[in-house]
Amino acid sequence: MSLQGKVALVTGGAQGIGRAVVQSLLHSLAKVTVVDLNKICGEECKTHLDAEFGEGNCTFIQCDVSDGDSLKDAFQRTVDQFGRLDIVINNAGINNEKNWEKTIQVNLTSVIKGTYLALEHMSKEYGNEGGTIINVSSMAGQNAKLKEPKAENNRVEELEAENPQLKDLESGINRLEVLEDEMTSLK
């Protein structure tokens, strides 16, 4: 699939994995909105990307993704600037054990809001051309261990009894695609 002329929005796009994704999209001739909370990193990132890929191919929007209005504004500004939206990559994430509520707002709630906003701007049901949504998460969520191994085994057995398809997984629950039918039907 060619990305030339496609428009992407990447949260957490000014650094780390997000920045690498942004660079890859720009290499593929897509237009990209870099959404990031860190204004200094975001502006520095945009300066480097403009130098490498030319001005007008990307924009930076400072945004706290846990603020629904700010996130909605970032989506609208992307469409206003580039005329469309084809790809949304919900990549922003934090790890803050002391402020776990903020972690949930950023790592979970903003991904859900970002997905709904993406559907509003891309879904064929709303007269758009469709698109792609990619939700990035940390492997840390898959490595959580209970303090009591027997309790973990009992819970896995309970889950397998409730969901026979899980028995086919070799090493426990790695990924559960609860919305597989609904997601694959949105082609």
NORFEN-V54965 format. One record per residue. N is the residue number from 1. SS is DSSP state (@ for helix, = for strand, . for the rest). OMEGA is omega in whole degrees, -180 to 180 (NA if undefined). BURIAL is + if it has 16 or more other C-alpha atoms within 10 Angstrom, else -. Layout:
N:SS:OMEGA:BURIAL, N:SS:OMEGA:BURIAL
This chain:
1:.:178:-, 2:.:177:-, 3:.:-179:+, 4:.:179:-, 5:.:177:-, 6:.:-180:+, 7:=:-178:+, 8:=:172:+, 9:=:-178:+, 10:=:175:+, 11:=:-176:+, 12:.:-170:+, 13:.:-175:+, 14:.:-177:+, 15:.:175:+, 16:@:-179:-, 17:@:-180:-, 18:@:180:+, 19:@:178:+, 20:@:178:-, 21:@:179:+, 22:@:-180:+, 23:@:179:+, 24:@:178:-, 25:@:179:+, 26:@:175:+, 27:@:-180:-, 28:.:175:-, 29:.:172:+, 30:.:170:+, 31:=:-172:+, 32:=:168:+, 33:=:177:+, 34:=:179:+, 35:=:-179:+, 36:=:177:+, 37:.:-175:+, 38:.:-176:+, 39:@:-178:-, 40:@:178:-, 41:@:-179:+, 42:@:180:+, 43:@:177:+, 44:@:179:-, 45:@:-180:+, 46:@:178:+, 47:@:179:+, 48:@:-179:-, 49:@:176:+, 50:@:180:-, 51:@:-177:-, 52:@:-172:-, 53:@:-179:-, 54:.:179:-, 55:.:178:-, 56:.:180:-, 57:.:177:+, 58:=:176:+, 59:=:177:+, 60:=:175:+, 61:=:175:+, 62:=:-174:+, 63:.:169:+, 64:.:-174:+, 65:.:177:+, 66:.:176:+, 67:.:-175:-, 68:@:180:+, 69:@:179:-, 70:@:178:-, 71:@:178:+, 72:@:178:+, 73:@:179:-, 74:@:177:+, 75:@:-178:+, 76:@:179:+, 77:@:177:-, 78:@:179:+, 79:@:178:+, 80:@:-177:-, 81:@:-172:-, 82:@:175:+, 83:.:-177:-, 84:.:173:+, 85:.:-176:+, 86:.:-174:+, 87:=:174:+, 88:=:178:+, 89:=:178:+, 90:=:-172:+, 91:.:-176:+, 92:.:179:+, 93:.:178:+, 94:.:174:-, 95:.:-176:-, 96:.:-177:-, 97:.:-179:-, 98:.:178:-, 99:.:-175:-, 100:@:179:-, 101:@:177:-, 102:@:178:+, 103:@:178:+, 104:@:179:+, 105:@:-178:+, 106:@:-171:+, 107:@:-178:+, 108:@:-174:+, 109:@:-179:+, 110:@:177:+, 111:@:178:+, 112:@:178:-, 113:@:179:+, 114:@:178:+, 115:@:178:+, 116:@:178:-, 117:@:177:+, 118:@:179:+, 119:@:178:+, 120:@:-175:+, 121:@:-175:+, 122:@:-171:+, 123:.:176:+, 124:@:178:-, 125:@:179:-, 126:@:177:-, 127:.:179:-, 128:.:-174:-, 129:.:-176:-, 130:.:-180:+, 131:.:-176:+, 132:=:176:+, 133:=:178:+, 134:=:178:-, 135:=:-177:-, 136:.:177:+, 137:.:-179:-, 138:.:173:-, 139:@:-178:-, 140:@:180:-, 141:@:180:-, 142:@:-175:-, 143:.:-179:-, 144:.:-179:-, 145:.:172:-, 146:.:-180:-, 147:.:-178:-, 148:.:-178:-, 149:@:-180:-, 150:@:178:-, 151:@:178:-, 152:@:180:-, 153:@:179:-, 154:@:-179:-, 155:@:177:-, 156:@:178:+, 157:@:178:-, 158:@:180:-, 159:@:179:-, 160:@:178:+, 161:@:180:-, 162:@:-175:-, 163:.:-175:-, 164:@:-179:-, 165:@:-180:-, 166:@:-179:+, 167:@:-179:-, 168:@:-180:-, 169:.:-174:-, 170:.:-172:-, 171:.:179:-, 172:.:-177:-, 173:.:177:-, 174:.:-180:-, 175:.:179:-, 176:.:-177:-, 177:.:-176:-, 178:.:-176:-, 179:.:-175:-, 180:@:-178:-, 181:@:-179:-, 182:@:-178:-, 183:@:-178:-, 184:@:179:-, 185:.:-179:-, 186:.:-178:-, 187:.:NA:-
